[in-house]
Amino acid sequence: MNIQFSFVLLVLFLNACSFWQTQPSTPAETVSAPPPPLAAAPVCKCPEAAKAEALKIPDYSLLKPAQWSDLDGIAKDDVTKAWPAWVLGCSALKAKPAWQAVCNEADQLKNPSKSKITEYFKKNFSVYRATNVDGTESGLITGYYEPVIKGSRSKNDQYRFPLYARPDDLITVELASLFPELANKRVRGRVVGTKLIPYYNRGEIETDNSPLQGREFVWVDDQIDLFFLQIQGSGMVHLDNGEKMHVGYADQNGQSYQSIGRLLIEKGELTADKASMQGIKDWAKKNPTKLRELLNANPSYVFFRELPAGLPGPLGAIGAPILAERVVAVDPKFVPLGAPIFLSTNLPFTNKPLQRLMMAQDTGGAIKGGVRADFFWGAGNDAGKQAGAMKQSGKIWVLLPKGFQLPKPALNNGQ
């Protein structure tokens, strides 16, 4: 079918950074923006990414050579807790030539000690410090988690709200095929006649006569829990028959994300300090007749898929399960996806250092910039509280296999 773009639609697409999705298998946004902590993930407010795009900075070129001795605090970290995450990541990375040798060597180490792990990384990896476009070394560190909600494979009076599988009529267009300068950019929509138009928004999907009828694969009992599941992009459903189902991101409708937390603040319904995930849930319980209108104010909609049973965690952007408190989401333009990193920040609401060897195995639409990470806290309510409270400044060092080819810096970053 010959798909024709109208001029107006193309202009709208090219000017809406919420349409740019660089990782097709990851959520449109993790909950990781400034307050409200678990409701505001404005995809388009990404000045670091915009600067990098404008300056045509090559991928990874903001990484600066550093030394192992620069990783203040790594000696105190129990790196044995990071090793399982690295091994899981290697299951996906070893298909890439740059990672084959280090992953093959990791496979040979069975239950290595802390000293053996440290020796392995020092021997095989070079250290780089992450920087921003302006040359600074600190950035925003936030958190995300895996929601756990109740559901059923069949609709009934208790379980009324569906998770939809990816629709067959959702079209993704890789813009590089039309405009080479837009590599890794894509738009989504549906075909009507010979034109590609925006896909159905949330308000159009969540109706009694939904255009997606027949694509439901599980039903859950709470509308607002489903909404936050969509924001996180993956989760676990405890089914009424005793099963536990992992669900993961399958795709997104291409519509821009709008923060309902910010909207509640603007309307005077909540103060900024109350517009957390729990604050929004409390508001929803008190205002059930207003909830549908509020949710529809965010036209973005996420589709899911059922994941294999028995996974140790949700699937990250590299296609491997991610482990709690040892994985971060990063911007893959600045940090190679799958790379080990050393994170130096603080625990939420404290001055207690959080300095750990982590794995950069996930991404998110709101995670943009050279020094930017979203810390995966795990599953359930406690993890959600930690994730919602996390908004600190931090620094990042990246470990890359020796010989990994990095581009030359595109600018001097003010140095």
N, C-alpha and C positions, 0 to 999 in steps of 0.2 A: 504494500500500500504506500502510495506517495504522500507523505505527511507534509503539509505546507504550514509554515509559521506565519501568523499575521504579524505585521510590524509592531502593533501595540503590545501583543503578548510577549514578543521577544524582548522588547525594551523593558517590560516589567520583569521578566526573568533575569535579564542581565544586570538589573539594578537592585535586585533583592538577594543579599548575600545569604539569606536563609535557605535559598534553593541550592546553594553549593554544598554538595555532600561529597567529601573526599574519600569516605570509607563506606561502601555500600552495605556492609554487614554490621553496622554499628548504629546505636540509637541516634536520633536526630539531635538530642541534647541530653546530657546528664545534668542532674540538679546540682549546679556547681557555681552559680554566679553570686555576686554580692547580695546582701539581704534584700528581700526575704530569702532565707537560706535554702528552703526546699520548695520554692514555688517560682523563682525567677531565674530562668536560664535564657536570657535574650540572645539568640544565636547571632544576630547581626551586629551587636555591639562588640566588635573585635578589632580594636585599633591596631594591635600588634600585627595581626594577620593582614589588615588593610595596608599598613605600611610596607610589610614584606612584599605584598602583591604589587604595590605601586613602584617599589624599588627593584622589582624583579630579582629578588634574592634567591639564589639557588637553594634547593633543599639541603638542610643540615649545615649550611655555611656559617651559621652563627655559633657553632660549637668551637671552643677554643682549647688548645692543648693544655693539659693540667697534669698533676702528679698524684700518685696514690696518697702521698702524705698530705695532700690538700683535703682529703676526705675526713674532716674532723669528726670524730665520734664513731667511725666505722669499727674501730677496735673493740668498742663496747657493745656492738650489735651482735646478737646471736644469729649469724648468717646461716646457720643450719636450718632456720625457719624459712629462709628465702629460697633455699635449694630446691624444694619440691616445685615451687612456682617456676623456677628456671628450667627444670627438667620437663615440665609440662609444656612450656613455651618452645623448647627445643624440638618437641614432636612436630611442630609446625615450621620452625625456622630452618631445620636441617635440609629442607628442599631448596634453600637459597645458597648459592655458592659461597657467599661471604661468611656464612654461619656454619657451614658443614663441618669444618675441622674442629671448632670449639664445641659443637654439640656432640660430635662423635666421641670426643674425649670425655665430655660430661657423662655420656652413657656408660663409660668404663668405670666411673667412680660410684661405688655402691655404699650408701650410707656414710658419706665422707664426714670427717670431723670438721670443726670450725677452722682449724689450722690448714687442713687439706683444701677446703673451699677457698680460703683466702689465698693460698699458694696457687691454686688453679686460676683464679681471676688475675692475680698479679702476673702470672706467666703468660697468659693468653690475651690479655686485654690492655688497651690503652685508655687513659682517662681524659675526658674532655669536660670543661665546664660549660653549662648552658648559659647563653646570654640573650638579652632582648635586642630589638632592632637599634635602640639607642645606646647599646653597650652596657646597660645595667645588668646586674647579676641576680636580682631578687624578683620574685613574682608571686602570683596568687596561688595558694594551695587550698583546695576545697575537698569535699568528700561526697561519695555516693554509696549506695547500698543495694541489696537485692530484697525487694518487698516480698513478704509472705502473706498470701491472701487465701480465702476459702472459696471453693468452687465445686462444680459438678460438670460431668460430660453431657448432662441433659438439663434443659430449661425446666424450671418449676417455680413455684411461688417465692421460694427463698433465693434461688439463683436465677436472676433475670437479666444480668448485664453481660453481653457477649464479648469475647475476644475474637477478632476476625483474623483469618489467614490472609495472606497477600492476595489481593484481587487479580483475576486473570486479565482484566482490562487496564491495569495500571501500566503505563508506558514510561520507560526511562530512556532519555536521549542523552548520549555522551556528546557534549558540545565540542570536544576536540575533533570529532569527525567533520564538523562544519567550520569550526574556528580553531586552528591548531594552537593559538595562543591561550585557549581556554582548556588546556589539558587538566584532567582530573575534575572538571566541572560538569554537572549534569542537571537536567530538569526532569520533572515528572508531570504527567498529565494523563488524559484519556483522549481517544480519537472519536470525534464526531464528524461524520462525513469525511472530508479530506484534511481536517485541521486538528491540531493538538491543542486542547483547552485544559485549564487547570482541573485537577482531580477534585472529587467531592470533598467538601470541608466537613469538619466535625458535626456541625448542625445538620448537614444533609445526610450524613452516615447514621447518626444516632437518632433515628425516627422509627415509628412503628412500621413504616413501609420502607425500610432501609434498602438502598440499591445493592447492598452487600449480603442480602438474605441468601442463606445457603453456604456462606463462608465461615460461619461460627464453628468453633471446635471445642470451646469450653465456656461455661457461664460462671460468673462470680456474683457474690452477694452484696457488694458494696460499690456504688458508683464512684465515689471519691477515691477509694482504694485503687480502682481500675485506672483512674486518671493518673495517679502517682506512679502506678506500674508503667504506664506509657511514658512518663517522664524519665524514669530510670532505664527503660528499654529492655529489662529482663526481670525475671522474678520466679517465685515458686508458688504453685497453687496446691494447697492441701485439699484433695478431693473428698467428697462425702463418702466414698467407698474405701477410704483409708490410703489411697495412692498419693504419692507426691509427684507432681508434674513440674519439671523445669520448662519455662517458656522463654523464648528469646526473640529478639528483634528480627523481623523479616523484611520490613520496608516501611516507608513513610509516604504520606500522600503529597508531599511537596509544598504544602501550605506553610506559611511562616508561623513560628512559635510566638505566642503572646502570653505574658505572665499573668496568671489570675491573681497571684499575690499582690503584684503591683496595682492591678485593677481595683482590688479591694481597698488598698491604701488610698488610691486616688478618689474613690467614692466615699471615703470616710468610714467604711465598714470595719476596718482593722487599722491599728497603728503599726508602724514599721516593726516594732519589737515583738508584735504578736503575729506577724504574717509568716510564721514558720509552717512546716507541714502540719504539725499538731494544731496550731492555731487555725489554719484553714479547715482542717477536719472538724474542729469544734464549731466553727462558723457554719459549716455545711449541715451539721446536726440541728442547729438552731434555726436554720433558714432553708428547709427542704424545698420550698416552693420557688426559691431563687436560684437553686443550684444549677439547674439545666441551663438557664440563661448565662450564668457565670462561666460554666465549662465551655459553652459554645463560643464564648468570646475568644477562645484559643482555637483557631481553625485547624491547627496541626493535628494529625492523627497517625498513630503508630500501629502497624500490623505485626502479628506475632506468628511464631511457629512452635510446635511442641518439640522439645529437645530430647535426645536419648535419655533413658532412665539411668540413674546411678552416677551421674556426673558429680565430681567433687565441688563444682561451682558453676556459675553461668559461663557461657562462652564469651570470650573477649574478641576484639577485632581481628586477632591473628588466627582465630578459629580453634583455640585451645581453651579449656576451662581455666578460670582465674580464681585465685585463692585470696581469702580475706587477709587484709592488712599487709599484703606483700605485692600488690599490683596497683598500678596507677594508670589512669587514662592521660594521654598526652596529645599534643598536636603533631601528627606525623610529618608535617613539613619541616619541623625543627628537630625532632628526635626520632631516630629510626625505630619503627614499630617492632617490638619484641626485645629491645635492648635492655640490659640491666642498667639501673640508675641508682645513684645514692641520693637520698632525699634528706635535707636538713631543714626542719621546721619545728613547731611546737604542737603539743596536744591541744585540742580545743579548750578554750577558756582558762588556759594555764600558761605558765612560763616553763613548764617541764619540756625538755627537748624531745623531739621525735626525730631520731636520726637512724635511718634504716636503709639497707640494701633492698631495692624494690625492682619490679619488672614492669616495663612500659608496654603492656599487652592490650591496652584498650584505648579507645578514642571517644570523643563526644563533640557534638556540634558547638557547644559553648566553650570547649577547651581549645583556646586559640592563643598562640604566642610561644616565644622561645623558652621562657621560664614560667610554665603553667602546668599544673598537674591536678588531677582529681583522684583522691585516695579512696580505694575500695575497702569499705569497712566490713563487708560480709552481709549476712542475711538476717532479717527480722527487725523487730522494733528497737532493740538496743543499738544495733548497727545504724538504724535510721536516725536515732537521736544523735549519735556521734557524727554522722555525715551532715546532719542539719546544722550542727554547731560549728563545723569546721570551716574556718575562713581566716587563714593566716598567711603571712609572708613566709617565703622559703627560698632555698637555693637547690639547684639540681646539678649533679655531675652525671655524665653519661659514660658507660663502659662499652667500647666497641672492639671487636676482634682486631688484633694487630694486623696492619695491612689494609684495613677497611678504607676504601677510597672516599675521601671527603672532597667536595669542591673547594676551590679557593674562595676566601671571603669576598663578597661583592662590594663591601664598603668597609671603612675603618671603624665604624661604630663609635665614632667620637674619640677614639684612642690615638 
